[in-house]
Amino acid sequence: MTANLQNPIFTDETKAREWLEARIWPTGPVCPHCGSTGDDVTALNGKAHRPGLYQCSSCREQFTVTVKTVFERSKIPLSKWLAALFLLTASKKGVSAHQVHRSLDISYKTAWFLCHRLREAMRPAKYPHPLGGLGQTVEVDETYVGGKATNRKSRKVRAKQAVVALVHRGADVRSFPIRKVNSRHMNALLGKQVSKKSYLMTDDSNVYPKIGKKFRDHQAVNHSIEEYVRGDAHVNNAENYFSILKRGITGVYHHVSHEHLPMYLAEFDFRYNARSGLGVNDYERAELAAKGITGKRLTYRRPHIERQKSAPQA
């Protein structure tokens, strides 16, 4: 199945709801309040009931597929939610809230928050295990995200935010905003997120030599003398990830605040980890994002604080 604009889930509310139910409840409805399934859950098909409403005989609660998800209590039609979901997951460098606002005919304020809710769906609730492992290679690199230096001189723009990318070659990336790129912060981050059995690849920063001794092996390339590859030693995958991230932030989003940066990083991480190079197409990527909506809520007033409270742990 393909993610084209002719798909009825983008225009028909019933088709949109059925599509979402099939992804969230692949084996049938599940009560989000107590977890009951099967005969304990009954569809309410009366004239007074809205489509897609179920009742649980165990806890007596009523629910739909959007209860206890990032879609809960939204007045936006579900078909528009799915259209935005497909747009955001299929666009390699992201889609601006202004574009969503124009394409879906919703207010900019609504589009901005809708996109943040979808980013929350893309964020892993918890990292199940460290990156890498025995015989595996993990690349580590850092960059800085922020406005132009000429603007910062006038104090209109905050200092750039450091971002560290950890790339398991041939697999996933995890990117994190970091207060300062120094031995203390990097040692804490790598200690939680990268297996000590891994081969560590970095650039020639003086932050890494001492940290690298804790891993199976550590190789560094010297960018200061224009050395970018030496045998198997390079951080090209991390730099490729940063090139996509910066093109997206500069060319699509234009400005990302420090408070919301983790949510944008989650978006870019998700697309990279479900990229076509790993055999995942646009439709399958949207399905993965749809499955991530459950068990998460994001309030309009404090999206960045909610994100910080539930940040992924190692």
N, C-alpha and C positions, 0 to 999 in steps of 0.2 A: 504494500500500500504506500502511496506517495503523499507528500504534504503539499498538494496543489490547492489553488484558490477555489477549485470547483468542489472540493470536499464539503458535503452537506453539514458537517459539524461546525462550520464557520457561519452558517446561516440559520440552521434549524436547532432550536433549544432542546428538543427531545433527542435528536441525534447527538448533540453535544453532551447531554447528560448521560446517555447510554455509553458513549465513548469513554467518558471519565469513569463511570462505574466499572466498566470492563478492565480498566487499568488499576483502579484502587481496590476493587473487589473481584479479582480474577476467578475466585471460587464461589462467589455469591456474596450478598450483603453481610456486613459485619457491623455490629452495634459499636459506635465509637465511645459509648459511655461505659459499657461493661465487657465488651468483647464477645458477646453472644453471636452465634451464627445459626444457619440451618433453619429448623422448624421454629426456633425462638424468635425469628424475625419475620414479620409479615408486612407485605406491601399494602398501603392504604389507598384504595382505588375509588373511594367514594367521590361524589360530585363536590363535596365541600373540601376535599383534600387537594393540595397542589401536587402536580406530577413529581414523582420521584421520592415521595414521603413514605417512610417505613416506621414501624413501631416494634419495640423489643418487648417480649412478654416476660423477660427476666427482670429488667429494671423499670419497665413501663414507660421508658423515654421514647420520644419520637425523634427522628433524624433523617437527614438526606446525606448524599455523598460528600457534600461540602462541609459538614459539621466537623469541627476540630481539624480544619485545614486552613491554609492561608487564604482560601476563597470564602471562608465563613462570614456570614452577615454582609456580604457584598451585594450591592444593588446593580452592579454591572452584569449584563446578560452573560451566561456561561459561554455562549458562542464567541463573544468578544474576548473573554479570558483565554480561550483556546487559540484564537487568532493571534493574540499578543504572545502567548507561549511559543507558538510555532515561529513567529517572527524573531523572537529573542534567541531561540535555540539554533535557528538556521543561519543567522547572520554572524559571520566569523568575528567581526569587530563590534558587534552589538547594534542595538537600535535605540535612538534617542527617544526620550519621553515626548518630545515635540512631534516626532514622526508617528508615534503611536497615537498621540492626541489627534493628529490630522487623519490618519488612516482609519481609525475606529470611531471617529466622531464623538469623542468624549473630551471632557475638560483636561487642560494640561495638568492641573493639580491631581486629578484622578489618575491620569496616565502615569505620572511620576510615582505615585504610591503603588499603582498596579505593578509597575516594573520592579519596584523594591520587593513587593511580595513574591514575585516570580524568582528574584535572586535568592530570596530566603528559601524557596523550594529547591533551588540548585545547591544550596549549602549543605554539606554533610553534617548531620547532627553530631557525629563523632567519628574520628579516624580509627578504624579497627586495629591497625597495626602500624609500626614504623615503616617508612619507605625502604626499599632495598632489601638486602639479605645476603646470604652466602653466595659469592660469585656475581652479585649484582652491582651495578654502578649507579651512583647518585651524583648529579651535578648540582653545584651550589653557586649562585651568583646573586648580585644585588644591583639595584638601580634606584633612581630617585624620581619620584612623580610629583609634579607641581607646576606652578606658573613660571613665567619668564622672569629672569633676574632683574630686568629693567622695571618690572612691576613691583618686585619685592623691595627695591630701593625706596619706593614711595610708600612702603608699608601697607600696600593695598592687598598683598598676597602673603600668606604665611610661608615659612621656610618649606622646602620640598620634603616630602615624606619618603623615608627609606623603605624599600620593598625587597624582600628576599624570596627567591624562587628555588625550590628544591625539586629537581626533576629526576625521576627514576627512568633511566633510559629505556625507551620502548614501552613505557607505561604512563604513570600518572605524574602530575605536577601538584605541588602544594605551595601557595604563595602567601606570605604574611607581611603585613606592615610591621616595622620594627623601630623602636624608639631611636636606637643608635647602633650603627654597625661597628661593634667592638667585640673583644674576646668574651666578655661576660655575657652579653646578650646572645651572641652567635652560639656560644657553648651551650647555653640553656636551650635554645631552639633546636639545634642539631641533636642534642642529647635526647630530646623527646620525640623528634620526628624522623630520625634516620637510624637504621639498624647499625650497630657497631661492626657487624660482619661485612658491611658494604665497602666497595671501593669508592673513595671520595675524590671528586674532581672539582677543582676550583681555579681561580685566577691567582695572580701572584701577590694578592693582598697580604700584608703582614699579620692579618687577623687569623689566618688559617693554619700555619705550620704547627703550632702547639696543639690546636684542636684536632688536626689530622692524625696525630699520633694515637688517638683513641680508636681509630678505625683500622680495618684490615690493611688498607693501603691508602696513601694519599698522593695524588699527582697534581701538579699545578702548571699552568701555562703562563708564560711571561708576556702579557699584553704590552708592556712598556717597550719591548723590543720587537713588537709586531709578530709575536709567536702566538698563533691561535690554535694550532693542532700539532701535537707531537705524539705520533703513534696513536694510542687509544686515549690520550689525555687531551680533553677539550671541554668547553662548557657551551658548545654551539647550540644544544637543544634549549638550554636556559635562556640564551640570548635570543633565539628564535621566538620563544614564548614572550619575552619582553618586547620584541618588535611588534607582535600582534597587540599586546596590552597597550603600548604607547600609541599605536595607530588608532586604536579604539578610543582611548581617552582624549587624544589630541584631535582626531578627525571626526568623532561621533559625539562624544559627551562634552568635549571642550573644557569642562571644569568639574573636578571631583573633589569634594571636601575631605579633610582628614577623617572626619567622623563616619562618613559613608564609604570610604575607600575599601574596607574589608568586604562589603557587600558586592562591590564591583569586582574585586579579586575573586570572590566565590563564583561569579558569573563566568569570568574568563577561565578559571580553573575547570569549571564544569564542561565547557565546550572543548577545551583541550583534552580532557580526560575521556571525552566521548567523541573524538575527532574521526574523520573519515579514514585517516591513516591506520586506525585500529579496527576498521571495518564497520563503523557505526554511521548510518546514513541520517539525513535530517529528520525523517519520521521517527526512527528509533530513538534519536536524541530527545525529541519532544516527549516521547513516551517515558523515558527515564526521568525527565524533569517533572512530568505529571505525577509520577509515583512518589516524588519527594515532597508533595504538598501536605502530606498527612502529619499530624502531631505537632504542627507549628502554627503559631499565631504571631502576627506583627501588627502592633497598633500604630495609628497614624502619627500620634504625638511624639513617639519616642522610638523610631525604627532603629537608630544607631545604638541606643542603649540596650534594646532588646537583643540586637545582634551581638553586642559585647557579652551580655549575660549568658548567652547560649553558644559562645564561640567553640569550635571543635577542639577537643582535647586529644592528646596522643593516646 
